[in-house]
């Protein structure tokens, strides 16, 4: 019976959801993702290579919404489907169908993979949790400026949720 339920659930999921192990993004999700990428690219273009939807060789093959690597020129000859090297930062944007547990369950694998900082963006609160370890975070919302002390990044909340 359990196997039948899993098969039914898999047939209801899109290829995107199965491949990335996450829900389909919405307009709200996509707009927040675009805002984050724009702000990071605009303000830190010489420091970081920012990208979206990069599959990582973590135990669960996670695909964060946004990642930051140290800036370097793109290698057009070598583009693996799953990155073996950890980004410096991963950003996850919570979808309506994801629980807090879904989001925080990714933290330990991310940090074990070598990621230095993780953000969880929560549209319902218009807030951002910035983690520097699986169990330590700062929460930013309202008119605050998101401050990632590990990455030395600052972004006004108003720019993320515009």
C-alpha positions in Angstrom: 0.0 0.0 0.0 2.8 2.4 0.9 4.6 1.7 -2.5 1.3 2.5 -4.3 1.0 5.8 -2.5 4.5 6.7 -3.4 3.9 5.8 -7.1 0.7 7.9 -7.1 2.5 10.9 -5.5 5.3 10.6 -8.0 2.9 10.7 -11.0 1.3 13.9 -9.6 4.7 15.7 -9.4 6.1 17.4 -12.3 9.5 16.6 -13.8 10.8 19.8 -12.2 9.7 18.8 -8.8 11.1 15.3 -9.1 14.4 16.4 -10.5 15.0 19.2 -8.0 13.2 17.6 -5.0 11.3 20.9 -4.5 7.9 22.4 -5.4 7.3 24.3 -8.6 8.1 28.0 -8.2 5.4 30.7 -8.3 5.4 34.3 -9.5 6.1 35.4 -5.9 9.0 32.9 -5.6 10.4 33.8 -8.9 10.2 37.6 -8.3 12.0 37.2 -4.9 14.6 35.0 -6.5 15.2 37.6 -9.3 15.4 40.4 -6.7 18.0 38.5 -4.7 20.1 37.7 -7.8 19.9 41.3 -9.0 20.9 42.8 -5.7 23.8 40.5 -5.2 25.0 40.8 -8.8 24.7 44.6 -8.8 26.4 45.1 -5.5 28.9 42.3 -5.4 29.7 41.5 -9.0 33.4 41.4 -8.6 33.3 39.3 -5.4 30.8 36.5 -6.2 29.5 34.5 -9.1 25.7 34.3 -8.5 23.6 31.6 -10.1 20.2 30.1 -9.8 19.1 26.4 -9.7 22.5 24.8 -9.5 22.4 21.1 -8.6 24.8 20.2 -5.9 26.4 16.8 -5.2 25.0 16.7 -1.7 23.6 13.4 -0.3 20.1 14.4 -1.4 21.2 16.2 -4.6 19.7 19.5 -3.4 19.2 22.4 -5.9 19.2 25.7 -4.0 17.3 28.6 -5.4 20.4 30.8 -5.5 24.1 30.1 -4.9 27.2 32.2 -4.6 30.6 31.0 -5.6 33.8 33.1 -5.5 33.9 35.2 -8.7 35.8 33.6 -11.6 35.3 33.5 -15.3 32.9 30.9 -16.5 34.4 27.6 -17.8 32.6 26.9 -21.1 34.5 23.6 -21.5 33.6 22.1 -18.2 30.0 22.4 -16.9 29.1 19.4 -14.8 25.4 18.6 -14.2 26.0 18.4 -10.4 28.6 20.6 -8.7 31.1 18.7 -6.5 32.4 21.9 -5.0 30.4 23.7 -2.4 29.2 27.3 -3.0 29.9 29.8 -0.4 26.3 30.6 0.2 23.0 28.8 -0.6 19.6 30.6 -0.5 16.3 28.7 -0.3 13.0 30.5 -0.8 10.2 28.8 1.1 7.2 27.9 -1.0 3.6 27.8 0.4 3.7 24.0 0.3 7.0 23.7 2.2 7.1 23.5 6.0 9.7 25.1 8.2 11.0 21.5 8.9 11.4 21.0 5.1 13.6 24.1 4.9 15.7 23.6 8.0 16.3 19.9 7.2 18.6 21.1 4.4 20.9 23.1 6.7 23.0 20.3 8.1 23.6 18.6 4.7 24.5 22.0 3.3 27.0 22.9 6.0 28.5 19.3 5.9 29.0 19.8 2.2 31.1 22.8 2.9 28.7 25.7 2.4 29.7 28.6 4.7 26.3 30.4 5.0 22.7 29.5 4.3 19.7 31.8 4.0 16.0 30.8 4.2 13.7 33.4 2.8 10.2 33.3 4.2 7.7 35.2 2.0 4.9 34.9 4.5 6.9 36.9 7.0 8.8 39.0 4.5 11.8 37.9 6.4 15.1 36.1 6.0 16.9 33.7 8.3 20.7 33.9 7.9 22.4 30.8 9.3 26.1 30.6 10.0 25.8 27.0 11.3 22.9 24.5 11.3 21.8 25.7 14.8 22.6 29.4 14.8 20.8 32.2 12.8 19.8 35.8 12.8 16.3 36.8 11.5 15.8 40.0 9.5 12.4 41.5 8.6 10.4 44.7 8.2 12.7 47.6 7.5 15.9 45.9 8.5 19.0 45.2 6.4 19.9 41.6 5.9 23.4 41.2 7.2 25.4 38.1 6.4 28.5 38.5 8.6 30.2 35.4 7.1 29.8 36.6 3.5 30.0 40.3 4.3 26.8 41.0 2.4 24.1 43.5 3.2 20.8 43.8 1.4 17.8 45.8 2.6 14.7 43.7 3.1 12.7 46.2 1.0 14.9 45.3 -2.0 14.2 41.5 -1.6 10.4 41.8 -1.2 9.8 44.7 -3.7 
